[in-house]
Amino acid sequence: MTGAWSDPVNAFLAELASTRRLSPHTVNAYRRDLEGLAGLLTDISPQEVDSSILRRELARAHAAGLSGRSLARRLSAWRSFFDWFEHSQNKPNPARGIRAPRSDKRLPSALGVDAAASLMNTCTPSSDHDQSQSSSWLVIQDRALFELLYSSGLRLAECVGLDLDRLDSQQGLVTVVGKGSRTRTVPVGSAALEALEKWLSVRAQKRIGADENAVFIGARGHRISSRTVQERLARHGQRLGLPQRIHPHMLRHSCASHVLQSSADLRAVQELLGHASIASTQIYTHLDFQSLAHAYDKAHPRAQRNTQGEAHEVPSSRPFRPES
């Protein structure tokens, strides 16, 4: 990106990263949307942009088939940039008052309780290569990864970025850094704790870099990549014959919907997922659910189970801890 757009856009992105402390993924999303706008308006500077120009570009994108969700995201980036530009250049925001076309709300994809249990209980090596290498440690790590994603509703980046000192096995808690660098502590179910304990005992025997504090590691002893987790989970779902492609965020959705189905406690689910606004959590209320309990230990299918595999009630002594 060159010309009149380069300096203001880069300054805006720098503020997002340093002052607002947005994640690199979010900053890059803003960058793409603003670079796209700058590419469309090569002969126009930010000072010259007005609402008619932005409406025209939105209309063109809509006519080209861009979805309402994508248009709304693009418009949000433009609006945020021109809000910042308004304060720095004393120029009215041309994106204010513009609305993107409506799009149908899509419900999050979630596994049923039985499918989720099957996914965890039948975890096997992810490829013939794994089997030929007799890499049973991969199986154990997969189980721990999948159980934790489903148990605590973690985002993939939160799980991959988890360090050993953020996991409290004694209290059954895990502390993660989510979007906007917000930290939250959430409970971990007994099935996930058991899987993690097995994995950590195996991990202790692996060759790992001296400075590597990651809970989950790759074949070379370094922090596992998000892509690796995505691929292993998808292949495992395919081998089980599940009808849809399984991805890590589906386990997060499944956790939220299953807890909500059993507890109807929207606030607890909000804190579990780390949503800044409860509006982000309310989409789960569109899923069919019944009110049976009121806390995580009673609600999550894999939180507390006896030897017969039947859920049993325990006091809810582990409170949800809000973001700090």
Residue, then its C-alpha position, 0 to 999 in steps of 0.5 A: m500500500t502506497g500513496a496517501w493511504s499508507d501513513p494513516v492506515n499504518a498509524f491506525l493499525a499500530e494503535l490497534a496493536s499497541t493501545r487497544r491491544l488487539s490480537p495479530h489476527t484481528v489487526n491483520a483482518y483490519r489491514r486486509d480490509l483497509e488495503g482493499l479499500a485503498g486499492l479501490l481508491t488509488d486516485i482518492s486520498p482518505q481526506e477526499v472520501d465521502s459516504s457516496i464513495l463508500r456506498r458505491e464500493l459496498a454496492r459493487a462488492h454486493a453485486a459481485g456476490l460478497s456475503g452480508r457478513s463479509l460486507a458488514r466486517r469490511l464496513s466495520a473496519w472502514r468505520s473504525f479507521f475513519d473514526w480514528f481519522e476523524h479525531s486526527q484530521n478533524k474530518p467527519n466520518p464518511a462511514r457513519g450511518i452506512r449499513a451493510p445489507r442484512s445476511d441470514k444468521r447462521l447457527p454455530s455447528a455443534l456436535g451432539v453429546d453422543a458424537a462428542a463422546s465418541l470423538m473423545n473415547t475412540c481417539t486413535p492415531s491420525s495417520d498410517h505414518d503415526q502408526s508405523q512410527s509407533s507414536s502412541w504419544l501422538v494419540i495421548q496428546d490428541r486425546a488431551l487436546f480434544e478433551l480440553l477444547y471441548s471441556s473448557g470451550l477454548r479457542l484454538a489459539e488459546c489451547v495452542g498458546l497454553d503454557l504449563d504454568r497456566l494449568d492448575s491440575q489440582q484445582g481443575l482450572v486453566t488460565v488462558v489469554g483470549k481476544g483483546s489480551r483478556t485473561r480468564t480462568v475456566p474450569v476443566g472437566s474430570a475427563a479432560l484432567e485425566a487426559l491431560e495428566k496422562w499427556l503430561s507424564v508422556r511429555a516429560q519423557k520427550r526431548i523439548g527445547a529448554d525454553e519451551n513451556a508449551v503444554f502441547i508440542g510437535a514432533r520436534g519438541h516445539r509448540i504445536s501449530s494451529r494447522t496441525v491441530q486442525e488437520r489431526l482433528a479433521r482426519h480423526g472425525q473422518r475416520l469416525g465417519l462423522p457427517q460433517r468436517i470437524h474443526p476445533h471451533m466446533l468443539r468450542h460451540s459444542c461445549a457452549s451448547h451442551v452446557l447451556q442445554s443443561s443449565a440455561d445459564l447464559r452468563a456462565v457460558q459467557e464467562l466460560l467462552g470469554h465473550a466481552s458482550i453477552a450478545s455474542t453468547q446469545i446465539y446459543t439460545h437459538l439452539d434447542f435446550q432444556s433447563l436441568a442444572h445450574a453450574y458447570d460441574k453438573a452441566h458439562p457431559r464430561a465434567q464429572r462421571n462415575t465409573q459406570g459413565e453416568a453423570h453424578e452431582v457434585p457441589s459447584s465449588r469451582p466458580f467461573r472467574p470473570e475476565s481480568 
